[in-house]
């Protein structure tokens, strides 16, 4: 696969913060090891997964000791299997054991995220629907998890509140209705300071009823989130958008989506399905690191 881009500065900052909270004023346990002792280490997979997190893994060792050499036996995004040796490291033994936990934490979390996403992607294979993430990420690791979503075959929604407008129920209520809310949103993205931004903010509106959908489409909506609708309502929403508005809007389903039902939603013909579970309910992949003196 073509590895998704992640800013190196973002990776470096993530790792710096993680090492700071782990090492603090120094790794006391590592002092048990002679400073000149060299070692060889390797990481083994204990379960099947999608590998993700190589940039953070490498950066952890680099920040602890730039003289550590790392050799990967697999590529980012590869499907890995139990007992597979993923990567080998050589360098000062103290450096290997000090960087171990931080490096593995990133690799396990991001592999877990990518694997979860890939499971959802595979569940709707053959449909036109894309799996999309949300802002329900681990604080401080949003870009890392959104990178993992892409590695797993999913797509990113907005990164944060700055690169897109998502008009939800409370926004509609305070604006005075669907049409009024969309009018306000159009004015915001047309403002010179916003229009000049490199991220080109998009507008999406969330609707809970079919009459709201029709009103949103009449007001020119190009992206609509169908929130907590029944299968019957979603099927009708797809028909309205297609037959009455010539497929004007990208339709997204959200709410009560699970691995058990995601295909039934995709087969209704929606464009996107989003779920906070992709980045919120994550079980870290089981990897094990072993270090031997040389």
Rosetta blueprint (number, residue, H / E / L):
1 X L
2 X L
3 X L
4 X L
5 X L
6 X L
7 X L
8 X H
9 X H
10 X H
11 X H
12 X H
13 X H
14 X H
15 X H
16 X H
17 X H
18 X H
19 X H
20 X H
21 X H
22 X H
23 X H
24 X L
25 X L
26 X L
27 X L
28 X L
29 X H
30 X H
31 X H
32 X H
33 X L
34 X L
35 X L
36 X L
37 X L
38 X E
39 X E
40 X E
41 X E
42 X E
43 X E
44 X E
45 X E
46 X L
47 X L
48 X L
49 X E
50 X E
51 X L
52 X L
53 X L
54 X H
55 X H
56 X H
57 X H
58 X H
59 X H
60 X H
61 X H
62 X H
63 X H
64 X H
65 X L
66 X L
67 X L
68 X L
69 X E
70 X E
71 X E
72 X E
73 X L
74 X L
75 X L
76 X L
77 X L
78 X L
79 X E
80 X E
81 X L
82 X L
83 X L
84 X L
85 X E
86 X E
87 X E
88 X E
89 X E
90 X E
91 X E
92 X E
93 X H
94 X H
95 X H
96 X H
97 X H
98 X H
99 X H
100 X H
101 X H
102 X H
103 X H
104 X H
105 X H
106 X H
107 X H
108 X H
109 X H
110 X H
111 X H
112 X H
113 X H
114 X H
115 X H
116 X H
117 X H
118 X H
119 X H
120 X H
121 X H
122 X H
123 X H
124 X L
125 X L
126 X L
127 X L
128 X L
129 X L
130 X E
131 X E
132 X E
133 X L
134 X L
135 X L
136 X L
137 X L
138 X L
139 X L
140 X L
141 X L
142 X H
143 X H
144 X H
145 X H
146 X H
147 X H
148 X H
149 X H
150 X H
151 X H
152 X L
153 X L
154 X L
155 X E
156 X L
157 X L
158 X L
159 X L
160 X L
161 X L
162 X L
163 X L
164 X E
165 X E
166 X E
167 X E
168 X L
169 X H
170 X H
171 X H
172 X H
173 X H
174 X H
175 X H
176 X L
177 X L
178 X H
179 X H
180 X H
181 X H
182 X H
183 X H
184 X H
185 X H
186 X H
187 X H
188 X H
189 X H
190 X H
191 X L
192 X H
193 X H
194 X H
195 X H
196 X L
197 X L
198 X L
199 X L
200 X L
201 X L
202 X E
203 X E
204 X E
205 X E
206 X E
207 X E
208 X L
209 X L
210 X H
211 X H
212 X H
213 X H
214 X H
215 X H
216 X H
217 X H
218 X H
219 X L
220 X L
221 X L
222 X L
223 X E
224 X E
225 X E
226 X E
227 X E
228 X L
229 X L
230 X L
231 X H
232 X H
233 X H
234 X H
235 X H
236 X H
237 X H
238 X H
239 X H
240 X H
241 X H
242 X H
243 X H
244 X H
245 X L
246 X L
247 X L
248 X L
249 X L
250 X E
251 X E
252 X E
253 X E
254 X E
255 X L
256 X L
257 X L
258 X L
259 X L
260 X L
261 X L
262 X H
263 X H
264 X H
265 X H
266 X H
267 X L
268 X L
269 X L
270 X L
271 X L
272 X E
273 X E
274 X E
275 X L
276 X L
277 X H
278 X H
279 X H
280 X H
281 X L
282 X L
283 X L
284 X L
285 X L
286 X L
287 X E
288 X E
289 X E
290 X E
291 X E
292 X E
293 X E
294 X L
